[in-house]
Amino acid sequence: MTTYERRRAPEPSRCIAAHPEDPTNCAGPRDAVIVLDSHGGKAAGCEHHAARLLASLDGARVEPGSIPGAAARAFQAADSIRPFCWFTNAVRTESSQLSRAEHRIARNHRH
Ligand SMILES: [Zn+2]
């Protein structure tokens, strides 16, 4: 049993990778992608929420789930998703709040 499996989801119709404060619905099967956090926790999730979780967790990785190619797509999508992107009124001033793609753009503009 992992941390994710023990935590009771407030919205049982969604996958485990869906953050409790993320209001969006699942897209596709709920075990399409496996997300691994840096502490060894595992969470099966749909492609949509796996990508969002991946973008929000430092050092997280993905493993293939039930859908071939979904893990790779989630990994790619996570690149342009901001951490905790569902907090839409948050002021984005810290570099840790920007997506990896935005970090690259910021770097490219600096020289
Ligand atoms: Zn989901």
Backbone and ligand atoms as CSV (ligand in chain L), in Angstrom:
chain,resi,resn,atom,element,x,y,z
A,1,MET,N,N,0.821,-1.207,0.000
A,1,MET,CA,C,0.000,0.000,0.000
A,1,MET,C,C,0.858,1.263,0.000
A,2,THR,N,N,0.494,2.213,-0.801
A,2,THR,CA,C,1.251,3.450,-0.873
A,2,THR,C,C,0.466,4.580,-0.199
A,3,THR,N,N,1.122,5.706,-0.104
A,3,THR,CA,C,0.493,6.904,0.456
A,3,THR,C,C,-0.768,7.260,-0.316
A,4,TYR,N,N,-0.702,7.120,-1.637
A,4,TYR,CA,C,-1.822,7.530,-2.467
A,4,TYR,C,C,-3.031,6.626,-2.250
A,5,GLU,N,N,-2.776,5.327,-2.084
A,5,GLU,CA,C,-3.885,4.390,-1.935
A,5,GLU,C,C,-4.564,4.556,-0.588
A,6,ARG,N,N,-3.794,4.971,0.422
A,6,ARG,CA,C,-4.373,5.136,1.755
A,6,ARG,C,C,-5.254,6.380,1.852
A,7,ARG,N,N,-4.867,7.430,1.061
A,7,ARG,CA,C,-5.604,8.682,1.137
A,7,ARG,C,C,-7.003,8.513,0.538
A,8,ARG,N,N,-8.004,8.932,1.240
A,8,ARG,CA,C,-9.378,8.829,0.745
A,8,ARG,C,C,-9.645,9.961,-0.223
A,9,ALA,N,N,-10.028,9.625,-1.416
A,9,ALA,CA,C,-10.347,10.645,-2.412
A,9,ALA,C,C,-11.727,11.217,-2.131
A,10,PRO,N,N,-11.837,12.555,-2.121
A,10,PRO,CA,C,-13.151,13.172,-1.869
A,10,PRO,C,C,-14.107,12.955,-3.045
A,11,GLU,N,N,-13.551,12.705,-4.212
A,11,GLU,CA,C,-14.365,12.533,-5.422
A,11,GLU,C,C,-14.058,11.140,-5.980
A,12,PRO,N,N,-14.792,10.119,-5.576
A,12,PRO,CA,C,-14.416,8.746,-5.909
A,12,PRO,C,C,-14.550,8.410,-7.382
A,13,SER,N,N,-15.214,9.272,-8.154
A,13,SER,CA,C,-15.387,8.969,-9.570
A,13,SER,C,C,-14.156,9.348,-10.385
A,14,ARG,N,N,-13.155,9.926,-9.722
A,14,ARG,CA,C,-11.963,10.318,-10.465
A,14,ARG,C,C,-10.792,9.396,-10.121
A,15,CYS,N,N,-9.734,9.487,-10.936
A,15,CYS,CA,C,-8.578,8.630,-10.702
A,15,CYS,C,C,-7.793,9.127,-9.482
A,16,ILE,N,N,-6.874,8.297,-9.004
A,16,ILE,CA,C,-6.102,8.638,-7.802
A,16,ILE,C,C,-5.151,9.805,-8.065
A,17,ALA,N,N,-4.713,9.971,-9.307
A,17,ALA,CA,C,-3.757,11.042,-9.629
A,17,ALA,C,C,-4.403,12.419,-9.600
A,18,ALA,N,N,-5.721,12.489,-9.601
A,18,ALA,CA,C,-6.417,13.780,-9.584
A,18,ALA,C,C,-6.227,14.437,-8.221
A,19,HIS,N,N,-5.681,15.651,-8.206
A,19,HIS,CA,C,-5.504,16.391,-6.950
A,19,HIS,C,C,-6.881,16.789,-6.413
A,20,PRO,N,N,-7.098,16.685,-5.092
A,20,PRO,CA,C,-8.408,17.030,-4.523
A,20,PRO,C,C,-8.884,18.430,-4.903
A,21,GLU,N,N,-7.949,19.362,-5.124
A,21,GLU,CA,C,-8.345,20.736,-5.444
A,21,GLU,C,C,-8.393,21.007,-6.940
A,22,ASP,N,N,-8.086,19.999,-7.731
A,22,ASP,CA,C,-8.176,20.126,-9.182
A,22,ASP,C,C,-9.601,19.763,-9.601
A,23,PRO,N,N,-10.353,20.732,-10.154
A,23,PRO,CA,C,-11.777,20.486,-10.435
A,23,PRO,C,C,-12.038,19.720,-11.728
A,24,THR,N,N,-11.012,19.418,-12.515
A,24,THR,CA,C,-11.250,18.828,-13.829
A,24,THR,C,C,-11.581,17.342,-13.746
A,25,ASN,N,N,-12.285,16.860,-14.750
A,25,ASN,CA,C,-12.654,15.450,-14.822
A,25,ASN,C,C,-11.572,14.626,-15.497
A,26,CYS,N,N,-11.676,13.321,-15.310
A,26,CYS,CA,C,-10.722,12.409,-15.929
A,26,CYS,C,C,-10.899,12.378,-17.444
A,27,ALA,N,N,-9.820,12.041,-18.121
A,27,ALA,CA,C,-9.866,11.836,-19.562
A,27,ALA,C,C,-9.306,10.455,-19.853
A,28,GLY,N,N,-10.157,9.534,-20.210
A,28,GLY,CA,C,-9.721,8.189,-20.535
A,28,GLY,C,C,-9.683,7.282,-19.312
A,29,PRO,N,N,-9.161,6.077,-19.482
A,29,PRO,CA,C,-9.119,5.090,-18.396
A,29,PRO,C,C,-8.349,5.599,-17.186
A,30,ARG,N,N,-8.771,5.224,-15.996
A,30,ARG,CA,C,-8.179,5.753,-14.770
A,30,ARG,C,C,-6.869,5.074,-14.363
A,31,ASP,N,N,-6.434,4.128,-15.181
A,31,ASP,CA,C,-5.149,3.485,-14.888
A,31,ASP,C,C,-4.250,3.512,-16.133
A,32,ALA,N,N,-4.454,4.561,-16.958
A,32,ALA,CA,C,-3.709,4.666,-18.217
A,32,ALA,C,C,-2.219,4.883,-17.972
A,33,VAL,N,N,-1.887,5.620,-16.905
A,33,VAL,CA,C,-0.506,5.985,-16.613
A,33,VAL,C,C,-0.246,5.754,-15.125
A,34,ILE,N,N,0.969,5.305,-14.783
A,34,ILE,CA,C,1.363,5.194,-13.381
A,34,ILE,C,C,2.338,6.318,-13.079
A,35,VAL,N,N,2.031,7.139,-12.062
A,35,VAL,CA,C,2.929,8.222,-11.656
A,35,VAL,C,C,3.674,7.780,-10.402
A,36,LEU,N,N,4.986,7.937,-10.411
A,36,LEU,CA,C,5.816,7.599,-9.256
A,36,LEU,C,C,6.388,8.882,-8.684
A,37,ASP,N,N,6.187,9.120,-7.399
A,37,ASP,CA,C,6.790,10.318,-6.811
A,37,ASP,C,C,8.203,9.989,-6.327
A,38,SER,N,N,8.913,11.038,-5.880
A,38,SER,CA,C,10.320,10.857,-5.528
A,38,SER,C,C,10.483,10.046,-4.243
A,39,HIS,N,N,9.401,9.800,-3.514
A,39,HIS,CA,C,9.478,9.017,-2.276
A,39,HIS,C,C,9.079,7.569,-2.496
A,40,GLY,N,N,8.863,7.165,-3.747
A,40,GLY,CA,C,8.505,5.786,-4.030
A,40,GLY,C,C,7.017,5.520,-4.038
A,41,GLY,N,N,6.203,6.557,-3.864
A,41,GLY,CA,C,4.749,6.385,-3.921
A,41,GLY,C,C,4.298,6.205,-5.360
A,42,LYS,N,N,3.248,5.426,-5.549
A,42,LYS,CA,C,2.737,5.171,-6.895
A,42,LYS,C,C,1.273,5.553,-6.957
A,43,ALA,N,N,0.854,6.154,-8.066
A,43,ALA,CA,C,-0.555,6.475,-8.254
A,43,ALA,C,C,-0.934,6.201,-9.694
A,44,ALA,N,N,-1.948,5.367,-9.884
A,44,ALA,CA,C,-2.462,5.139,-11.230
A,44,ALA,C,C,-3.409,6.275,-11.570
A,45,GLY,N,N,-3.325,6.776,-12.789
A,45,GLY,CA,C,-4.199,7.882,-13.150
A,45,GLY,C,C,-4.504,7.902,-14.629
A,46,CYS,N,N,-5.474,8.734,-14.984
A,46,CYS,CA,C,-5.774,8.936,-16.396
A,46,CYS,C,C,-4.657,9.801,-16.983
A,47,GLU,N,N,-4.609,9.858,-18.302
A,47,GLU,CA,C,-3.538,10.602,-18.977
A,47,GLU,C,C,-3.552,12.077,-18.562
A,48,HIS,N,N,-4.741,12.660,-18.465
A,48,HIS,CA,C,-4.921,14.074,-18.123
A,48,HIS,C,C,-4.374,14.385,-16.730
A,49,HIS,N,N,-4.811,13.649,-15.726
A,49,HIS,CA,C,-4.394,13.945,-14.361
A,49,HIS,C,C,-2.962,13.496,-14.090
A,50,ALA,N,N,-2.519,12.454,-14.772
A,50,ALA,CA,C,-1.131,12.021,-14.621
A,50,ALA,C,C,-0.187,13.138,-15.059
A,51,ALA,N,N,-0.534,13.806,-16.165
A,51,ALA,CA,C,0.293,14.904,-16.667
A,51,ALA,C,C,0.311,16.062,-15.669
A,52,ARG,N,N,-0.859,16.379,-15.104
A,52,ARG,CA,C,-0.947,17.485,-14.132
A,52,ARG,C,C,-0.203,17.145,-12.853
A,53,LEU,N,N,-0.319,15.905,-12.402
A,53,LEU,CA,C,0.379,15.486,-11.192
A,53,LEU,C,C,1.890,15.513,-11.417
A,54,LEU,N,N,2.288,15.037,-12.577
A,54,LEU,CA,C,3.700,15.001,-12.933
A,54,LEU,C,C,4.296,16.411,-12.942
A,55,ALA,N,N,3.545,17.381,-13.450
A,55,ALA,CA,C,4.014,18.764,-13.515
A,55,ALA,C,C,4.095,19.390,-12.125
A,56,SER,N,N,3.343,18.857,-11.169
A,56,SER,CA,C,3.259,19.455,-9.841
A,56,SER,C,C,4.215,18.828,-8.840
A,57,LEU,N,N,4.689,17.627,-9.102
A,57,LEU,CA,C,5.566,16.926,-8.162
A,57,LEU,C,C,7.012,17.051,-8.596
A,58,ASP,N,N,7.864,17.418,-7.652
A,58,ASP,CA,C,9.283,17.515,-7.932
A,58,ASP,C,C,9.871,16.107,-8.004
A,59,GLY,N,N,10.552,15.800,-9.082
A,59,GLY,CA,C,11.220,14.509,-9.191
A,59,GLY,C,C,10.305,13.341,-9.493
A,60,ALA,N,N,9.091,13.620,-9.948
A,60,ALA,CA,C,8.163,12.539,-10.278
A,60,ALA,C,C,8.486,11.937,-11.640
A,61,ARG,N,N,8.116,10.675,-11.798
A,61,ARG,CA,C,8.339,9.976,-13.067
A,61,ARG,C,C,7.053,9.263,-13.466
A,62,VAL,N,N,6.995,8.801,-14.708
A,62,VAL,CA,C,5.830,8.037,-15.146
A,62,VAL,C,C,6.247,6.643,-15.588
A,63,GLU,N,N,5.324,5.713,-15.438
A,63,GLU,CA,C,5.489,4.349,-15.921
A,63,GLU,C,C,4.278,4.033,-16.779
A,64,PRO,N,N,4.452,3.168,-17.785
A,64,PRO,CA,C,3.298,2.810,-18.606
A,64,PRO,C,C,2.209,2.138,-17.779
A,65,GLY,N,N,0.973,2.530,-18.020
A,65,GLY,CA,C,-0.170,1.886,-17.385
A,65,GLY,C,C,-0.887,1.011,-18.387
A,66,SER,N,N,-2.210,1.096,-18.393
A,66,SER,CA,C,-2.999,0.196,-19.234
A,66,SER,C,C,-3.058,0.641,-20.694
A,67,ILE,N,N,-2.699,1.901,-20.974
A,67,ILE,CA,C,-2.793,2.418,-22.341
A,67,ILE,C,C,-1.391,2.618,-22.925
A,68,PRO,N,N,-1.055,1.879,-23.991
A,68,PRO,CA,C,0.269,2.046,-24.593
A,68,PRO,C,C,0.471,3.471,-25.097
A,69,GLY,N,N,1.592,4.074,-24.747
A,69,GLY,CA,C,1.908,5.413,-25.237
A,69,GLY,C,C,1.385,6.535,-24.362
A,70,ALA,N,N,0.462,6.234,-23.448
A,70,ALA,CA,C,-0.137,7.292,-22.622
A,70,ALA,C,C,0.900,7.904,-21.679
A,71,ALA,N,N,1.803,7.104,-21.137
A,71,ALA,CA,C,2.818,7.611,-20.213
A,71,ALA,C,C,3.723,8.617,-20.928
A,72,ALA,N,N,4.113,8.287,-22.151
A,72,ALA,CA,C,4.977,9.191,-22.922
A,72,ALA,C,C,4.245,10.486,-23.243
A,73,ARG,N,N,2.953,10.367,-23.586
A,73,ARG,CA,C,2.171,11.574,-23.887
A,73,ARG,C,C,1.985,12.434,-22.641
A,74,ALA,N,N,1.728,11.795,-21.495
A,74,ALA,CA,C,1.552,12.538,-20.244
A,74,ALA,C,C,2.853,13.254,-19.886
A,75,PHE,N,N,3.976,12.575,-20.099
A,75,PHE,CA,C,5.279,13.165,-19.803
A,75,PHE,C,C,5.514,14.397,-20.670
A,76,GLN,N,N,5.161,14.292,-21.941
A,76,GLN,CA,C,5.305,15.422,-22.871
A,76,GLN,C,C,4.394,16.574,-22.488
A,77,ALA,N,N,3.144,16.243,-22.149
A,77,ALA,CA,C,2.158,17.266,-21.790
A,77,ALA,C,C,2.584,17.987,-20.517
A,78,ALA,N,N,3.160,17.251,-19.570
A,78,ALA,CA,C,3.558,17.828,-18.285
A,78,ALA,C,C,4.604,18.920,-18.468
A,79,ASP,N,N,5.339,18.855,-19.560
A,79,ASP,CA,C,6.392,19.812,-19.832
A,79,ASP,C,C,5.854,21.240,-19.934
A,80,SER,N,N,4.641,21.402,-20.444
A,80,SER,CA,C,4.090,22.750,-20.625
A,80,SER,C,C,2.971,23.064,-19.632
A,81,ILE,N,N,2.779,22.193,-18.620
A,81,ILE,CA,C,1.764,22.450,-17.597
A,81,ILE,C,C,2.443,23.073,-16.385
A,82,ARG,N,N,1.843,24.137,-15.860
A,82,ARG,CA,C,2.396,24.776,-14.677
A,82,ARG,C,C,2.078,23.934,-13.452
A,83,PRO,N,N,2.992,23.906,-12.458
A,83,PRO,CA,C,2.686,23.187,-11.217
A,83,PRO,C,C,1.406,23.728,-10.597
A,84,PHE,N,N,0.557,22.828,-10.161
A,84,PHE,CA,C,-0.727,23.186,-9.540
A,84,PHE,C,C,-1.490,24.178,-10.414
A,85,CYS,N,N,-1.622,23.838,-11.704
A,85,CYS,CA,C,-2.198,24.752,-12.694
A,85,CYS,C,C,-3.656,25.078,-12.425
A,86,TRP,N,N,-4.315,24.315,-11.514
A,86,TRP,CA,C,-5.736,24.592,-11.249
A,86,TRP,C,C,-5.919,25.799,-10.335
A,87,PHE,N,N,-4.842,26.273,-9.684
A,87,PHE,CA,C,-4.949,27.509,-8.887
A,87,PHE,C,C,-4.808,28.686,-9.837
A,88,THR,N,N,-5.908,29.041,-10.483
A,88,THR,CA,C,-5.815,30.004,-11.577
A,88,THR,C,C,-5.609,31.432,-11.109
A,89,ASN,N,N,-5.938,31.768,-9.840
A,89,ASN,CA,C,-5.727,33.156,-9.404
A,89,ASN,C,C,-4.387,33.357,-8.716
A,90,ALA,N,N,-3.591,32.312,-8.635
A,90,ALA,CA,C,-2.299,32.455,-7.978
A,90,ALA,C,C,-1.403,33.390,-8.786
A,91,VAL,N,N,-0.682,34.238,-8.101
A,91,VAL,CA,C,0.250,35.139,-8.766
A,91,VAL,C,C,1.535,34.357,-9.045
A,92,ARG,N,N,1.945,34.383,-10.299
A,92,ARG,CA,C,3.102,33.577,-10.703
A,92,ARG,C,C,4.356,34.434,-10.724
A,93,THR,N,N,5.019,34.512,-9.596
A,93,THR,CA,C,6.245,35.299,-9.559
A,93,THR,C,C,7.462,34.429,-9.289
A,94,GLU,N,N,7.262,33.320,-8.584
A,94,GLU,CA,C,8.373,32.429,-8.265
A,94,GLU,C,C,8.679,31.557,-9.485
A,95,SER,N,N,9.954,31.276,-9.714
A,95,SER,CA,C,10.305,30.449,-10.856
A,95,SER,C,C,9.791,29.019,-10.679
A,96,SER,N,N,9.592,28.599,-9.425
A,96,SER,CA,C,9.100,27.243,-9.185
A,96,SER,C,C,7.640,27.090,-9.591
A,97,GLN,N,N,6.971,28.215,-9.875
A,97,GLN,CA,C,5.568,28.155,-10.262
A,97,GLN,C,C,5.404,28.098,-11.775
A,98,LEU,N,N,6.501,28.185,-12.508
A,98,LEU,CA,C,6.421,28.155,-13.958
A,98,LEU,C,C,6.632,26.736,-14.470
A,99,SER,N,N,6.102,26.458,-15.657
A,99,SER,CA,C,6.293,25.142,-16.250
A,99,SER,C,C,7.718,25.016,-16.758
A,100,ARG,N,N,8.112,23.775,-17.054
A,100,ARG,CA,C,9.469,23.544,-17.554
A,100,ARG,C,C,9.678,24.226,-18.900
A,101,ALA,N,N,8.630,24.253,-19.731
A,101,ALA,CA,C,8.744,24.913,-21.031
A,101,ALA,C,C,8.975,26.411,-20.847
A,102,GLU,N,N,8.273,26.999,-19.864
A,102,GLU,CA,C,8.451,28.432,-19.599
A,102,GLU,C,C,9.857,28.727,-19.081
A,103,HIS,N,N,10.401,27.790,-18.308
A,103,HIS,CA,C,11.772,27.955,-17.827
A,103,HIS,C,C,12.749,28.015,-19.000
A,104,ARG,N,N,12.508,27.139,-19.986
A,104,ARG,CA,C,13.391,27.120,-21.162
A,104,ARG,C,C,13.285,28.433,-21.908
A,105,ILE,N,N,12.058,28.940,-22.075
A,105,ILE,CA,C,11.863,30.211,-22.792
A,105,ILE,C,C,12.578,31.332,-22.056
A,106,ALA,N,N,12.416,31.378,-20.724
A,106,ALA,CA,C,13.052,32.411,-19.913
A,106,ALA,C,C,14.573,32.341,-20.082
A,107,ARG,N,N,15.110,31.118,-20.088
A,107,ARG,CA,C,16.554,30.941,-20.252
A,107,ARG,C,C,17.009,31.442,-21.612
A,108,ASN,N,N,16.252,31.114,-22.648
A,108,ASN,CA,C,16.637,31.477,-24.011
A,108,ASN,C,C,16.619,32.986,-24.232
A,109,HIS,N,N,15.809,33.679,-23.467
A,109,HIS,CA,C,15.692,35.126,-23.652
A,109,HIS,C,C,16.764,35.902,-22.882
A,110,ARG,N,N,17.521,35.174,-22.048
A,110,ARG,CA,C,18.433,35.867,-21.146
A,110,ARG,C,C,19.758,36.241,-21.813
A,111,HIS,N,N,20.109,35.707,-23.003
A,111,HIS,CA,C,21.396,36.039,-23.578
A,111,HIS,C,C,21.336,36.945,-24.790
L,1,ZN,ZN,ZN,-7.985,11.449,-13.852
